[in-house]
Amino acid sequence: MFKQPTHKIRSAKKSDAAANHEKVEARAYQLWLLRGSPAGSDQEDWYRAEAELKDQRQANEQAA
């Protein structure tokens, strides 16, 4: 029986997490710009971006 090395599995998960982080970061930045770039609102934009992307993933999973 062939067993896949675990380091490849871990790196795949790590790259998925990195890609997700980049998507959230990009969306949070867009939201921040749309709101006029106010100081001290980074967490609000970050959490909103995470929620939007989570909703999109769930909608895509349901559509599939």
PyMOL Python script that loads the backbone (N, CA, C, O; Angstrom):
from pymol import cmd

cmd.read_pdbstr("""\
ATOM      1  N   MET A   1       0.835  -1.173   0.000  1.00  0.00           N
ATOM      2  CA  MET A   1       0.000   0.000   0.000  1.00  0.00           C
ATOM      3  C   MET A   1       0.884   1.241   0.000  1.00  0.00           C
ATOM      4  O   MET A   1       1.826   1.339   0.786  1.00  0.00           O
ATOM      5  N   PHE A   2       0.581   2.179  -0.876  1.00  0.00           N
ATOM      6  CA  PHE A   2       1.341   3.417  -0.978  1.00  0.00           C
ATOM      7  C   PHE A   2       0.795   4.436   0.009  1.00  0.00           C
ATOM      8  O   PHE A   2      -0.412   4.662   0.094  1.00  0.00           O
ATOM      9  N   LYS A   3       1.701   5.037   0.742  1.00  0.00           N
ATOM     10  CA  LYS A   3       1.300   6.057   1.711  1.00  0.00           C
ATOM     11  C   LYS A   3       1.951   7.377   1.320  1.00  0.00           C
ATOM     12  O   LYS A   3       3.170   7.460   1.168  1.00  0.00           O
ATOM     13  N   GLN A   4       1.133   8.399   1.160  1.00  0.00           N
ATOM     14  CA  GLN A   4       1.631   9.713   0.771  1.00  0.00           C
ATOM     15  C   GLN A   4       2.375  10.355   1.940  1.00  0.00           C
ATOM     16  O   GLN A   4       1.914  10.285   3.079  1.00  0.00           O
ATOM     17  N   PRO A   5       3.501  10.967   1.674  1.00  0.00           N
ATOM     18  CA  PRO A   5       4.242  11.637   2.746  1.00  0.00           C
ATOM     19  C   PRO A   5       3.398  12.750   3.373  1.00  0.00           C
ATOM     20  O   PRO A   5       2.713  13.493   2.671  1.00  0.00           O
ATOM     21  N   THR A   6       3.457  12.851   4.682  1.00  0.00           N
ATOM     22  CA  THR A   6       2.635  13.839   5.382  1.00  0.00           C
ATOM     23  C   THR A   6       3.094  15.263   5.134  1.00  0.00           C
ATOM     24  O   THR A   6       2.286  16.187   5.229  1.00  0.00           O
ATOM     25  N   HIS A   7       4.367  15.471   4.818  1.00  0.00           N
ATOM     26  CA  HIS A   7       4.824  16.841   4.579  1.00  0.00           C
ATOM     27  C   HIS A   7       4.139  17.468   3.372  1.00  0.00           C
ATOM     28  O   HIS A   7       3.947  18.683   3.338  1.00  0.00           O
ATOM     29  N   LYS A   8       3.768  16.666   2.386  1.00  0.00           N
ATOM     30  CA  LYS A   8       3.048  17.195   1.233  1.00  0.00           C
ATOM     31  C   LYS A   8       1.633  17.587   1.622  1.00  0.00           C
ATOM     32  O   LYS A   8       1.120  18.602   1.152  1.00  0.00           O
ATOM     33  N   ILE A   9       1.011  16.812   2.457  1.00  0.00           N
ATOM     34  CA  ILE A   9      -0.340  17.126   2.917  1.00  0.00           C
ATOM     35  C   ILE A   9      -0.316  18.418   3.730  1.00  0.00           C
ATOM     36  O   ILE A   9      -1.153  19.299   3.531  1.00  0.00           O
ATOM     37  N   ARG A  10       0.626  18.524   4.624  1.00  0.00           N
ATOM     38  CA  ARG A  10       0.725  19.731   5.441  1.00  0.00           C
ATOM     39  C   ARG A  10       0.985  20.958   4.593  1.00  0.00           C
ATOM     40  O   ARG A  10       0.393  22.010   4.835  1.00  0.00           O
ATOM     41  N   SER A  11       1.856  20.847   3.606  1.00  0.00           N
ATOM     42  CA  SER A  11       2.168  22.008   2.780  1.00  0.00           C
ATOM     43  C   SER A  11       0.968  22.408   1.932  1.00  0.00           C
ATOM     44  O   SER A  11       0.771  23.592   1.657  1.00  0.00           O
ATOM     45  N   ALA A  12       0.163  21.433   1.515  1.00  0.00           N
ATOM     46  CA  ALA A  12      -1.041  21.770   0.763  1.00  0.00           C
ATOM     47  C   ALA A  12      -2.012  22.538   1.643  1.00  0.00           C
ATOM     48  O   ALA A  12      -2.600  23.525   1.203  1.00  0.00           O
ATOM     49  N   LYS A  13      -2.183  22.099   2.874  1.00  0.00           N
ATOM     50  CA  LYS A  13      -3.063  22.812   3.787  1.00  0.00           C
ATOM     51  C   LYS A  13      -2.521  24.200   4.081  1.00  0.00           C
ATOM     52  O   LYS A  13      -3.277  25.168   4.165  1.00  0.00           O
ATOM     53  N   LYS A  14      -1.229  24.289   4.235  1.00  0.00           N
ATOM     54  CA  LYS A  14      -0.607  25.578   4.519  1.00  0.00           C
ATOM     55  C   LYS A  14      -0.823  26.529   3.342  1.00  0.00           C
ATOM     56  O   LYS A  14      -1.122  27.704   3.554  1.00  0.00           O
ATOM     57  N   SER A  15      -0.682  26.054   2.131  1.00  0.00           N
ATOM     58  CA  SER A  15      -0.857  26.930   0.980  1.00  0.00           C
ATOM     59  C   SER A  15      -2.325  27.323   0.819  1.00  0.00           C
ATOM     60  O   SER A  15      -2.608  28.435   0.372  1.00  0.00           O
ATOM     61  N   ASP A  16      -3.264  26.446   1.170  1.00  0.00           N
ATOM     62  CA  ASP A  16      -4.679  26.807   1.161  1.00  0.00           C
ATOM     63  C   ASP A  16      -4.937  27.921   2.164  1.00  0.00           C
ATOM     64  O   ASP A  16      -5.652  28.878   1.867  1.00  0.00           O
ATOM     65  N   ALA A  17      -4.364  27.798   3.335  1.00  0.00           N
ATOM     66  CA  ALA A  17      -4.536  28.819   4.364  1.00  0.00           C
ATOM     67  C   ALA A  17      -3.906  30.133   3.920  1.00  0.00           C
ATOM     68  O   ALA A  17      -4.463  31.203   4.161  1.00  0.00           O
ATOM     69  N   ALA A  18      -2.750  30.056   3.274  1.00  0.00           N
ATOM     70  CA  ALA A  18      -2.086  31.270   2.795  1.00  0.00           C
ATOM     71  C   ALA A  18      -2.913  31.940   1.699  1.00  0.00           C
ATOM     72  O   ALA A  18      -3.032  33.165   1.665  1.00  0.00           O
ATOM     73  N   ALA A  19      -3.476  31.139   0.812  1.00  0.00           N
ATOM     74  CA  ALA A  19      -4.308  31.695  -0.252  1.00  0.00           C
ATOM     75  C   ALA A  19      -5.549  32.349   0.334  1.00  0.00           C
ATOM     76  O   ALA A  19      -5.951  33.425  -0.109  1.00  0.00           O
ATOM     77  N   ASN A  20      -6.162  31.711   1.328  1.00  0.00           N
ATOM     78  CA  ASN A  20      -7.340  32.282   1.973  1.00  0.00           C
ATOM     79  C   ASN A  20      -6.976  33.590   2.665  1.00  0.00           C
ATOM     80  O   ASN A  20      -7.720  34.567   2.580  1.00  0.00           O
ATOM     81  N   HIS A  21      -5.842  33.612   3.345  1.00  0.00           N
ATOM     82  CA  HIS A  21      -5.386  34.822   4.030  1.00  0.00           C
ATOM     83  C   HIS A  21      -5.215  35.967   3.034  1.00  0.00           C
ATOM     84  O   HIS A  21      -5.597  37.104   3.309  1.00  0.00           O
ATOM     85  N   GLU A  22      -4.645  35.656   1.885  1.00  0.00           N
ATOM     86  CA  GLU A  22      -4.440  36.682   0.864  1.00  0.00           C
ATOM     87  C   GLU A  22      -5.766  37.208   0.329  1.00  0.00           C
ATOM     88  O   GLU A  22      -5.894  38.404   0.066  1.00  0.00           O
ATOM     89  N   LYS A  23      -6.756  36.330   0.164  1.00  0.00           N
ATOM     90  CA  LYS A  23      -8.079  36.760  -0.305  1.00  0.00           C
ATOM     91  C   LYS A  23      -8.742  37.674   0.712  1.00  0.00           C
ATOM     92  O   LYS A  23      -9.313  38.706   0.358  1.00  0.00           O
ATOM     93  N   VAL A  24      -8.661  37.281   1.991  1.00  0.00           N
ATOM     94  CA  VAL A  24      -9.254  38.107   3.043  1.00  0.00           C
ATOM     95  C   VAL A  24      -8.547  39.459   3.089  1.00  0.00           C
ATOM     96  O   VAL A  24      -9.188  40.505   3.192  1.00  0.00           O
ATOM     97  N   GLU A  25      -7.231  39.421   3.011  1.00  0.00           N
ATOM     98  CA  GLU A  25      -6.451  40.658   3.057  1.00  0.00           C
ATOM     99  C   GLU A  25      -6.833  41.598   1.909  1.00  0.00           C
ATOM    100  O   GLU A  25      -7.018  42.796   2.120  1.00  0.00           O
ATOM    101  N   ALA A  26      -6.949  41.058   0.715  1.00  0.00           N
ATOM    102  CA  ALA A  26      -7.290  41.872  -0.450  1.00  0.00           C
ATOM    103  C   ALA A  26      -8.690  42.456  -0.318  1.00  0.00           C
ATOM    104  O   ALA A  26      -8.908  43.630  -0.619  1.00  0.00           O
ATOM    105  N   ARG A  27      -9.647  41.632   0.135  1.00  0.00           N
ATOM    106  CA  ARG A  27     -11.025  42.120   0.286  1.00  0.00           C
ATOM    107  C   ARG A  27     -11.117  43.154   1.405  1.00  0.00           C
ATOM    108  O   ARG A  27     -11.818  44.155   1.258  1.00  0.00           O
ATOM    109  N   ALA A  28     -10.427  42.932   2.507  1.00  0.00           N
ATOM    110  CA  ALA A  28     -10.436  43.895   3.606  1.00  0.00           C
ATOM    111  C   ALA A  28      -9.875  45.237   3.132  1.00  0.00           C
ATOM    112  O   ALA A  28     -10.388  46.294   3.500  1.00  0.00           O
ATOM    113  N   TYR A  29      -8.844  45.190   2.331  1.00  0.00           N
ATOM    114  CA  TYR A  29      -8.261  46.420   1.798  1.00  0.00           C
ATOM    115  C   TYR A  29      -9.261  47.138   0.890  1.00  0.00           C
ATOM    116  O   TYR A  29      -9.385  48.361   0.953  1.00  0.00           O
ATOM    117  N   GLN A  30      -9.975  46.386   0.044  1.00  0.00           N
ATOM    118  CA  GLN A  30     -11.004  46.986  -0.810  1.00  0.00           C
ATOM    119  C   GLN A  30     -12.081  47.658   0.036  1.00  0.00           C
ATOM    120  O   GLN A  30     -12.491  48.784  -0.248  1.00  0.00           O
ATOM    121  N   LEU A  31     -12.535  46.966   1.071  1.00  0.00           N
ATOM    122  CA  LEU A  31     -13.566  47.523   1.946  1.00  0.00           C
ATOM    123  C   LEU A  31     -13.085  48.803   2.616  1.00  0.00           C
ATOM    124  O   LEU A  31     -13.828  49.779   2.719  1.00  0.00           O
ATOM    125  N   TRP A  32     -11.846  48.787   3.065  1.00  0.00           N
ATOM    126  CA  TRP A  32     -11.254  49.951   3.719  1.00  0.00           C
ATOM    127  C   TRP A  32     -11.204  51.141   2.758  1.00  0.00           C
ATOM    128  O   TRP A  32     -11.525  52.267   3.139  1.00  0.00           O
ATOM    129  N   LEU A  33     -10.802  50.887   1.518  1.00  0.00           N
ATOM    130  CA  LEU A  33     -10.761  51.957   0.521  1.00  0.00           C
ATOM    131  C   LEU A  33     -12.163  52.486   0.227  1.00  0.00           C
ATOM    132  O   LEU A  33     -12.360  53.696   0.106  1.00  0.00           O
ATOM    133  N   LEU A  34     -13.128  51.590   0.114  1.00  0.00           N
ATOM    134  CA  LEU A  34     -14.502  52.000  -0.166  1.00  0.00           C
ATOM    135  C   LEU A  34     -15.088  52.883   0.949  1.00  0.00           C
ATOM    136  O   LEU A  34     -15.947  53.730   0.706  1.00  0.00           O
ATOM    137  N   ARG A  35     -14.607  52.663   2.151  1.00  0.00           N
ATOM    138  CA  ARG A  35     -15.107  53.451   3.286  1.00  0.00           C
ATOM    139  C   ARG A  35     -14.298  54.739   3.486  1.00  0.00           C
ATOM    140  O   ARG A  35     -14.490  55.436   4.483  1.00  0.00           O
ATOM    141  N   GLY A  36     -13.417  55.054   2.570  1.00  0.00           N
ATOM    142  CA  GLY A  36     -12.667  56.290   2.648  1.00  0.00           C
ATOM    143  C   GLY A  36     -11.367  56.195   3.416  1.00  0.00           C
ATOM    144  O   GLY A  36     -10.811  57.220   3.812  1.00  0.00           O
ATOM    145  N   SER A  37     -10.875  55.005   3.635  1.00  0.00           N
ATOM    146  CA  SER A  37      -9.590  54.766   4.310  1.00  0.00           C
ATOM    147  C   SER A  37      -9.500  55.350   5.720  1.00  0.00           C
ATOM    148  O   SER A  37      -8.518  56.016   6.047  1.00  0.00           O
ATOM    149  N   PRO A  38     -10.517  55.108   6.562  1.00  0.00           N
ATOM    150  CA  PRO A  38     -10.456  55.669   7.916  1.00  0.00           C
ATOM    151  C   PRO A  38      -9.408  54.975   8.777  1.00  0.00           C
ATOM    152  O   PRO A  38      -9.155  53.780   8.625  1.00  0.00           O
ATOM    153  N   ALA A  39      -8.817  55.722   9.660  1.00  0.00           N
ATOM    154  CA  ALA A  39      -7.814  55.168  10.578  1.00  0.00           C
ATOM    155  C   ALA A  39      -8.502  54.354  11.666  1.00  0.00           C
ATOM    156  O   ALA A  39      -9.592  54.701  12.121  1.00  0.00           O
ATOM    157  N   GLY A  40      -7.854  53.269  12.076  1.00  0.00           N
ATOM    158  CA  GLY A  40      -8.328  52.483  13.208  1.00  0.00           C
ATOM    159  C   GLY A  40      -9.513  51.584  12.946  1.00  0.00           C
ATOM    160  O   GLY A  40     -10.234  51.237  13.881  1.00  0.00           O
ATOM    161  N   SER A  41      -9.737  51.193  11.705  1.00  0.00           N
ATOM    162  CA  SER A  41     -10.894  50.337  11.397  1.00  0.00           C
ATOM    163  C   SER A  41     -10.494  49.030  10.746  1.00  0.00           C
ATOM    164  O   SER A  41     -11.318  48.366  10.117  1.00  0.00           O
ATOM    165  N   ASP A  42      -9.234  48.658  10.892  1.00  0.00           N
ATOM    166  CA  ASP A  42      -8.745  47.473  10.187  1.00  0.00           C
ATOM    167  C   ASP A  42      -9.442  46.192  10.609  1.00  0.00           C
ATOM    168  O   ASP A  42      -9.711  45.333   9.769  1.00  0.00           O
ATOM    169  N   GLN A  43      -9.740  46.045  11.894  1.00  0.00           N
ATOM    170  CA  GLN A  43     -10.394  44.814  12.351  1.00  0.00           C
ATOM    171  C   GLN A  43     -11.809  44.701  11.803  1.00  0.00           C
ATOM    172  O   GLN A  43     -12.239  43.611  11.423  1.00  0.00           O
ATOM    173  N   GLU A  44     -12.525  45.793  11.758  1.00  0.00           N
ATOM    174  CA  GLU A  44     -13.882  45.782  11.216  1.00  0.00           C
ATOM    175  C   GLU A  44     -13.883  45.314   9.767  1.00  0.00           C
ATOM    176  O   GLU A  44     -14.700  44.481   9.375  1.00  0.00           O
ATOM    177  N   ASP A  45     -12.960  45.856   8.973  1.00  0.00           N
ATOM    178  CA  ASP A  45     -12.865  45.466   7.563  1.00  0.00           C
ATOM    179  C   ASP A  45     -12.428  44.021   7.416  1.00  0.00           C
ATOM    180  O   ASP A  45     -12.923  43.308   6.542  1.00  0.00           O
ATOM    181  N   TRP A  46     -11.502  43.578   8.264  1.00  0.00           N
ATOM    182  CA  TRP A  46     -11.005  42.206   8.205  1.00  0.00           C
ATOM    183  C   TRP A  46     -12.135  41.209   8.498  1.00  0.00           C
ATOM    184  O   TRP A  46     -12.317  40.242   7.759  1.00  0.00           O
ATOM    185  N   TYR A  47     -12.888  41.446   9.569  1.00  0.00           N
ATOM    186  CA  TYR A  47     -13.963  40.525   9.937  1.00  0.00           C
ATOM    187  C   TYR A  47     -15.075  40.511   8.895  1.00  0.00           C
ATOM    188  O   TYR A  47     -15.665  39.465   8.624  1.00  0.00           O
ATOM    189  N   ARG A  48     -15.356  41.664   8.318  1.00  0.00           N
ATOM    190  CA  ARG A  48     -16.377  41.718   7.267  1.00  0.00           C
ATOM    191  C   ARG A  48     -15.909  40.937   6.038  1.00  0.00           C
ATOM    192  O   ARG A  48     -16.687  40.209   5.422  1.00  0.00           O
ATOM    193  N   ALA A  49     -14.634  41.097   5.690  1.00  0.00           N
ATOM    194  CA  ALA A  49     -14.083  40.366   4.538  1.00  0.00           C
ATOM    195  C   ALA A  49     -14.132  38.861   4.779  1.00  0.00           C
ATOM    196  O   ALA A  49     -14.501  38.102   3.883  1.00  0.00           O
ATOM    197  N   GLU A  50     -13.759  38.423   5.993  1.00  0.00           N
ATOM    198  CA  GLU A  50     -13.830  36.992   6.318  1.00  0.00           C
ATOM    199  C   GLU A  50     -15.258  36.472   6.176  1.00  0.00           C
ATOM    200  O   GLU A  50     -15.478  35.403   5.608  1.00  0.00           O
ATOM    201  N   ALA A  51     -16.224  37.225   6.691  1.00  0.00           N
ATOM    202  CA  ALA A  51     -17.621  36.796   6.629  1.00  0.00           C
ATOM    203  C   ALA A  51     -18.102  36.709   5.185  1.00  0.00           C
ATOM    204  O   ALA A  51     -18.781  35.751   4.816  1.00  0.00           O
ATOM    205  N   GLU A  52     -17.759  37.692   4.373  1.00  0.00           N
ATOM    206  CA  GLU A  52     -18.169  37.678   2.964  1.00  0.00           C
ATOM    207  C   GLU A  52     -17.598  36.463   2.233  1.00  0.00           C
ATOM    208  O   GLU A  52     -18.315  35.782   1.499  1.00  0.00           O
ATOM    209  N   LEU A  53     -16.327  36.199   2.433  1.00  0.00           N
ATOM    210  CA  LEU A  53     -15.694  35.076   1.743  1.00  0.00           C
ATOM    211  C   LEU A  53     -16.238  33.735   2.237  1.00  0.00           C
ATOM    212  O   LEU A  53     -16.383  32.794   1.456  1.00  0.00           O
ATOM    213  N   LYS A  54     -16.536  33.651   3.527  1.00  0.00           N
ATOM    214  CA  LYS A  54     -17.132  32.429   4.066  1.00  0.00           C
ATOM    215  C   LYS A  54     -18.507  32.195   3.436  1.00  0.00           C
ATOM    216  O   LYS A  54     -18.834  31.073   3.051  1.00  0.00           O
ATOM    217  N   ASP A  55     -19.309  33.254   3.334  1.00  0.00           N
ATOM    218  CA  ASP A  55     -20.631  33.137   2.712  1.00  0.00           C
ATOM    219  C   ASP A  55     -20.518  32.707   1.256  1.00  0.00           C
ATOM    220  O   ASP A  55     -21.314  31.895   0.785  1.00  0.00           O
ATOM    221  N   GLN A  56     -19.535  33.246   0.542  1.00  0.00           N
ATOM    222  CA  GLN A  56     -19.323  32.867  -0.854  1.00  0.00           C
ATOM    223  C   GLN A  56     -18.958  31.395  -0.986  1.00  0.00           C
ATOM    224  O   GLN A  56     -19.473  30.697  -1.860  1.00  0.00           O
ATOM    225  N   ARG A  57     -18.053  30.920  -0.102  1.00  0.00           N
ATOM    226  CA  ARG A  57     -17.659  29.499  -0.136  1.00  0.00           C
ATOM    227  C   ARG A  57     -18.859  28.592   0.123  1.00  0.00           C
ATOM    228  O   ARG A  57     -19.036  27.576  -0.551  1.00  0.00           O
ATOM    229  N   GLN A  58     -19.684  28.968   1.106  1.00  0.00           N
ATOM    230  CA  GLN A  58     -20.853  28.150   1.422  1.00  0.00           C
ATOM    231  C   GLN A  58     -21.835  28.128   0.276  1.00  0.00           C
ATOM    232  O   GLN A  58     -22.409  27.083  -0.028  1.00  0.00           O
ATOM    233  N   ALA A  59     -22.039  29.266  -0.366  1.00  0.00           N
ATOM    234  CA  ALA A  59     -22.946  29.328  -1.522  1.00  0.00           C
ATOM    235  C   ALA A  59     -22.411  28.473  -2.672  1.00  0.00           C
ATOM    236  O   ALA A  59     -23.178  27.786  -3.346  1.00  0.00           O
ATOM    237  N   ASN A  60     -21.105  28.515  -2.893  1.00  0.00           N
ATOM    238  CA  ASN A  60     -20.506  27.692  -3.948  1.00  0.00           C
ATOM    239  C   ASN A  60     -20.633  26.204  -3.649  1.00  0.00           C
ATOM    240  O   ASN A  60     -20.877  25.402  -4.551  1.00  0.00           O
ATOM    241  N   GLU A  61     -20.466  25.839  -2.383  1.00  0.00           N
ATOM    242  CA  GLU A  61     -20.591  24.432  -2.000  1.00  0.00           C
ATOM    243  C   GLU A  61     -22.024  23.943  -2.182  1.00  0.00           C
ATOM    244  O   GLU A  61     -22.244  22.811  -2.610  1.00  0.00           O
ATOM    245  N   GLN A  62     -22.990  24.784  -1.862  1.00  0.00           N
ATOM    246  CA  GLN A  62     -24.397  24.403  -2.013  1.00  0.00           C
ATOM    247  C   GLN A  62     -24.786  24.301  -3.475  1.00  0.00           C
ATOM    248  O   GLN A  62     -25.616  23.469  -3.841  1.00  0.00           O
ATOM    249  N   ALA A  63     -24.197  25.137  -4.313  1.00  0.00           N
ATOM    250  CA  ALA A  63     -24.504  25.126  -5.740  1.00  0.00           C
ATOM    251  C   ALA A  63     -23.896  23.915  -6.444  1.00  0.00           C
ATOM    252  O   ALA A  63     -24.395  23.482  -7.482  1.00  0.00           O
ATOM    253  N   ALA A  64     -22.842  23.382  -5.891  1.00  0.00           N
ATOM    254  CA  ALA A  64     -22.156  22.255  -6.534  1.00  0.00           C
ATOM    255  C   ALA A  64     -22.860  20.951  -6.325  1.00  0.00           C
ATOM    256  O   ALA A  64     -22.400  19.916  -6.807  1.00  0.00           O
TER     257      ALA A  64
END
""", "prot")
cmd.dss("prot")
cmd.show_as("cartoon", "prot")
cmd.util.cbc("prot")
cmd.orient("prot")
